[in-house]
């Protein structure tokens, strides 16, 4: 891994990712995959909260939704001829498989998803993979199954077993000669509402200094951390987050989306406090991390006669952003608010907050 001599951040970030003026982070892959930096604890809080709410294990639903995302992921990452190579140990020798695997695992480590290692691989049949410090095992298992199905053109299932505190073994097994029809995933939007976000980018690698000053990557462990809070973060494809939440909504009803808003609001109210020093003043300071995290562009935050109104362009998930906006405001101002939000049009939401005395 090469690091920029000017800002100290991994050089590949500037080559593979683009922080845009509309508040999104886009990959330079063929699909222009959108990414967001989320707290790992935030994901855990969401999944645990939903599981407690519905009263049943949701890991298999997360896995099933992510399996299709894994197929899309590898399809955009590798040349298409890899999937057309005949199966078998002669056409796909172990050495070649490990080279491809290491390429994928390094990509995942750079996004903060932990470290992976192939333990066994039999083309067209099964694989065993060790995962250490994974951000979410059901998500990683789904990705692994999707990648295996895409490359081997067979149907597979995956189970996982914890062997140490932060170490798991994934076992991917063939279950059919053809992949089954999976969860339908809408193609990601290729158009975003224009914005005027300006980043102070590194002169050498092009990564915004807003990112390099806030995020630290331990590449050997595959862990990203926020330098100020110490919290672990992960660069997650928006398609992944939305696919999982969409599938959970189908399973448990559309009211789940409202519950997501409540979970996000509580998480940010309880886990984020006003920092000692701020780059911006007033309401803008509360939401200044939105753009470098890629969650959306807080185009305006103003006081009105009806309350505080925040407009966010290109929210990665409307309900999650509405909860984040209200929770951060409550934490920073130490007030309780009544909040509502509306979708003005595609790619624009407005959150209105009215103070309630504590």
C-alpha positions in Angstrom: 0.0 0.0 0.0 1.4 3.4 -1.0 0.7 6.4 1.1 0.6 10.0 -0.1 3.8 11.9 0.9 1.8 15.1 1.3 -1.3 14.1 3.4 -0.3 10.6 4.5 -3.5 8.9 3.2 -3.5 5.8 1.0 -2.8 6.7 -2.6 -5.5 4.4 -4.1 -8.2 6.4 -2.5 -7.6 9.3 -4.9 -7.5 6.9 -7.8 -10.7 4.9 -7.0 -12.9 7.5 -5.3 -14.2 10.9 -6.2 -15.7 13.4 -3.7 -18.2 15.4 -5.8 -19.6 18.9 -5.6 -23.1 17.5 -5.0 -22.2 15.8 -1.7 -21.7 12.3 -2.9 -18.7 9.9 -3.0 -18.6 8.0 -6.3 -16.3 5.1 -7.3 -14.4 5.3 -10.5 -15.7 1.8 -11.4 -17.9 1.2 -14.4 -21.1 1.5 -12.3 -20.0 4.7 -10.5 -20.8 3.1 -7.2 -21.9 5.5 -4.5 -20.3 5.1 -1.1 -21.0 6.6 2.4 -18.9 6.6 5.5 -21.1 5.2 8.3 -20.1 4.4 11.9 -19.9 0.6 12.4 -21.7 1.1 15.7 -24.5 2.9 13.8 -24.9 -0.2 11.6 -24.9 -2.5 14.7 -27.4 -0.2 16.4 -29.7 -0.3 13.3 -29.6 -4.1 12.9 -30.0 -4.8 16.6 -32.8 -2.3 17.0 -34.7 -3.8 14.0 -34.1 -7.3 15.3 -35.4 -6.4 18.7 -38.4 -4.7 17.2 -39.5 -7.6 15.0 -38.6 -10.2 17.6 -36.7 -12.5 15.3 -33.2 -13.0 13.9 -32.7 -10.9 10.7 -29.1 -12.0 9.8 -30.4 -14.3 7.0 -32.4 -11.5 5.5 -29.3 -9.2 5.5 -27.3 -12.0 4.0 -29.9 -12.6 1.2 -30.1 -9.0 0.2 -26.4 -8.5 0.2 -25.8 -11.6 -1.9 -27.1 -9.8 -5.0 -25.1 -6.7 -4.1 -22.0 -8.9 -4.0 -22.6 -10.0 -7.6 -23.0 -6.4 -8.7 -19.8 -5.4 -6.8 -17.6 -8.0 -8.4 -19.1 -7.5 -11.8 -17.9 -3.8 -11.8 -14.6 -4.6 -10.1 -13.2 -7.4 -12.4 -13.2 -7.7 -16.2 -16.1 -9.8 -17.4 -13.9 -12.6 -18.9 -13.0 -13.8 -15.3 -16.5 -15.2 -15.0 -16.3 -17.0 -18.3 -13.2 -19.0 -17.5 -14.1 -22.7 -17.3 -14.5 -24.1 -13.8 -12.0 -26.6 -12.4 -8.6 -26.6 -10.8 -6.8 -26.6 -14.1 -8.5 -23.6 -15.6 -8.7 -21.9 -12.2 -5.5 -22.9 -10.4 -5.3 -22.1 -6.7 -2.6 -19.5 -7.3 -4.9 -17.5 -9.7 -7.8 -17.7 -7.3 -5.7 -16.4 -4.5 -4.4 -13.5 -6.6 -8.0 -12.5 -7.4 -9.0 -13.1 -3.8 -6.2 -10.9 -2.5 -7.2 -8.1 -4.9 -10.8 -8.2 -3.6 -9.7 -8.5 0.0 -7.4 -5.5 -0.3 -10.2 -3.5 -1.8 -12.5 -4.4 1.2 -9.7 -3.6 3.7 -9.3 -0.2 2.2 -13.0 0.4 2.8 -12.7 -0.6 6.5 -14.5 -3.9 6.2 -11.8 -6.0 8.0 -9.4 -8.6 6.7 -10.1 -11.8 4.8 -8.0 -14.9 3.8 -8.9 -17.9 1.6 -8.3 -21.1 3.6 -9.7 -23.5 1.0 -11.1 -23.2 -2.5 -12.4 -25.9 -4.8 -13.7 -24.4 -8.1 -17.3 -25.2 -8.7 -17.8 -26.7 -5.3 -16.9 -24.8 -2.1 -14.7 -22.3 -0.3 -13.7 -21.5 3.2 -12.6 -17.9 4.1 -11.4 -16.5 7.4 -12.7 -13.1 8.3 -11.0 -11.0 11.0 -12.4 -7.7 12.4 -15.3 -7.7 9.9 -17.6 -4.7 10.0 -20.8 -6.9 9.7 -20.5 -10.7 9.2 -24.0 -11.1 7.5 -23.0 -8.4 5.0 -19.6 -9.9 4.4 -21.1 -13.4 4.1 -23.6 -12.1 1.5 -20.8 -10.4 -0.5 -18.8 -13.6 -0.4 -21.6 -15.7 -1.6 -22.5 -13.3 -4.4 -18.9 -13.1 -5.6 -18.6 -16.9 -5.6 -21.9 -17.3 -7.5 -20.8 -14.8 -10.1 -17.4 -16.3 -10.7 -18.5 -19.9 -10.5 -21.9 -19.6 -12.1 -23.5 -22.0 -9.6 -26.0 -21.6 -6.7 -24.4 -21.4 -3.2 -25.3 -21.0 0.4 -23.0 -19.6 3.1 -22.8 -20.2 6.9 -20.5 -18.6 9.3 -19.0 -19.6 12.7 -17.2 -17.6 15.2 -13.8 -19.0 16.2 -12.4 -16.1 18.2 -13.7 -12.8 19.5 -13.5 -10.9 16.2 -12.7 -13.9 13.9 -15.1 -16.0 11.8 -14.9 -18.8 9.3 -17.2 -18.5 6.3 -18.1 -21.8 4.5 -19.5 -21.3 1.0 -21.1 -24.5 -0.5 -22.6 -25.4 -3.8 -26.4 -26.1 -3.6 -27.4 -26.0 -7.3 -25.9 -26.0 -10.8 -27.3 -22.6 -11.5 -27.7 -19.5 -9.3 -31.3 -19.0 -8.1 -33.2 -15.8 -8.9 -32.1 -13.4 -6.2 -33.5 -10.2 -4.7 -34.3 -7.6 -7.4 -32.0 -4.6 -6.9 -32.9 -1.4 -8.7 -30.0 0.1 -10.6 -28.5 3.0 -8.7 -29.2 6.5 -9.7 -26.6 8.0 -12.1 -28.0 11.6 -11.7 -27.8 13.7 -8.6 -29.0 17.2 -7.7 -26.2 19.6 -8.5 -24.5 21.3 -5.6 -21.7 23.7 -4.9 -19.7 21.7 -2.3 -16.0 22.7 -2.4 -13.4 20.5 -0.8 -9.9 21.4 0.1 -8.2 18.5 -1.8 -4.7 17.2 -1.4 -2.5 18.6 -4.2 -0.9 15.2 -4.8 -3.5 12.4 -4.4 -6.7 14.4 -4.7 -8.4 13.2 -1.5 -10.1 16.0 0.4 -8.2 17.1 3.5 -11.5 17.0 5.3 -11.3 13.2 4.9 -7.6 12.8 5.7 -7.9 15.0 8.8 -10.8 12.9 10.2 -10.2 9.4 9.1 -7.3 7.0 9.8 -6.9 3.7 7.9 -5.1 0.7 9.5 -4.8 -1.2 6.2 -3.2 -4.3 7.7 -6.3 -4.8 9.9 -8.8 -3.3 7.4 -10.1 -0.9 10.0 -11.0 2.8 9.5 -11.3 5.1 12.5 -12.5 8.6 13.1 -9.5 10.5 14.5 -11.6 12.7 16.8 -14.2 10.3 18.2 -12.2 7.1 18.0 -15.3 5.4 16.5 -14.8 2.8 13.8 -16.3 3.7 10.4 -16.8 1.8 7.2 -17.2 3.0 3.6 -20.3 1.2 2.6 -21.9 1.1 -0.9 -25.3 3.0 -0.7 -26.7 0.2 -2.9 -25.8 -2.2 -0.1 -27.5 -0.2 2.7 -30.7 0.4 0.6 -30.9 -3.2 -0.6 -30.9 -4.5 3.0 -33.4 -2.0 4.3 -35.7 -2.5 1.3 -35.7 -6.3 1.9 -36.3 -5.8 5.6 -39.2 -3.5 4.7 -40.7 -6.2 2.4 -40.4 -8.7 5.2 -41.8 -6.6 8.1 -43.8 -3.8 6.5 -43.2 -0.2 5.4 -43.5 1.1 8.9 -40.0 -0.2 9.3 -38.7 2.9 7.5 -40.2 5.1 10.2 -38.5 3.0 12.8 -35.2 3.4 11.0 -35.6 7.2 11.4 -36.2 6.8 15.1 -33.2 4.5 15.6 -30.9 6.9 13.7 -32.2 9.9 15.7 -31.6 8.2 19.0 -28.1 7.0 18.0 -26.9 10.5 17.0 -28.5 12.2 19.9 -26.8 9.9 22.3 -23.4 9.4 20.6 -22.5 12.7 19.1 -21.6 15.8 21.1 -20.6 19.3 20.1 -16.8 19.4 19.5 -14.6 21.9 21.3 -13.6 23.6 18.1 -15.6 23.8 14.9 -14.7 24.7 11.3 -18.1 26.4 10.7 -20.4 28.5 12.8 -24.0 28.2 13.7 -26.4 25.6 12.3 -24.0 24.7 9.5 -21.4 23.4 12.0 -23.8 20.6 13.1 -23.9 19.0 9.7 -20.4 19.8 8.4 -19.4 16.1 8.2 -22.2 15.2 5.9 -20.4 16.0 2.6 -17.1 14.3 3.3 -19.0 11.3 4.6 -21.0 11.3 1.4 -24.4 11.0 3.2 -25.8 14.0 1.5 -25.4 17.7 0.9 -26.9 19.9 3.7 -27.6 22.8 1.3 -29.3 25.0 3.9 -30.0 25.1 7.6 -32.1 28.1 8.6 -34.4 29.3 11.4 -37.9 30.0 10.2 -41.2 31.0 12.0 -42.2 27.3 11.9 -38.9 26.1 13.4 -35.5 25.0 12.2 -35.5 23.8 8.6 -32.7 21.7 7.1 -32.6 20.9 3.4 -30.5 18.0 2.3 -29.7 17.2 -1.3 -29.0 13.6 -2.5 -29.6 11.9 0.9 -28.3 8.4 0.8 -31.5 7.1 2.6 -34.2 9.7 3.3 -35.4 8.2 6.6 -31.9 7.6 7.9 -30.9 11.2 7.0 -34.1 12.7 8.6 -33.2 10.9 11.9 -29.6 11.9 11.7 -30.5 15.6 11.2 -32.9 15.7 14.2 -30.6 13.6 16.4 -27.5 15.8 15.8 -29.5 18.9 16.4 -30.9 17.6 19.7 -27.4 16.6 20.8 -25.7 19.8 19.9 -28.4 22.2 21.2 -29.3 20.0 24.2 -33.0 20.3 23.4 -35.8 18.0 22.4 -37.6 18.6 19.1 -40.6 17.5 17.2 -39.5 16.7 13.7 -41.2 16.1 10.4 -39.7 15.7 7.0 -40.9 15.8 3.4 -39.6 14.8 0.0 -39.7 18.0 -2.1 -38.7 16.1 -5.2 -36.4 13.3 -6.2 -33.1 13.9 -4.4 -34.3 16.6 -2.0 -35.7 16.3 1.5 -36.6 19.0 4.0 -36.5 18.3 7.8 -38.5 20.7 10.0 -37.7 20.7 13.8 -39.7 22.5 16.5 -38.2 22.7 20.0 -40.0 21.1 22.9 -39.0 22.2 26.4 -37.3 19.4 28.4 
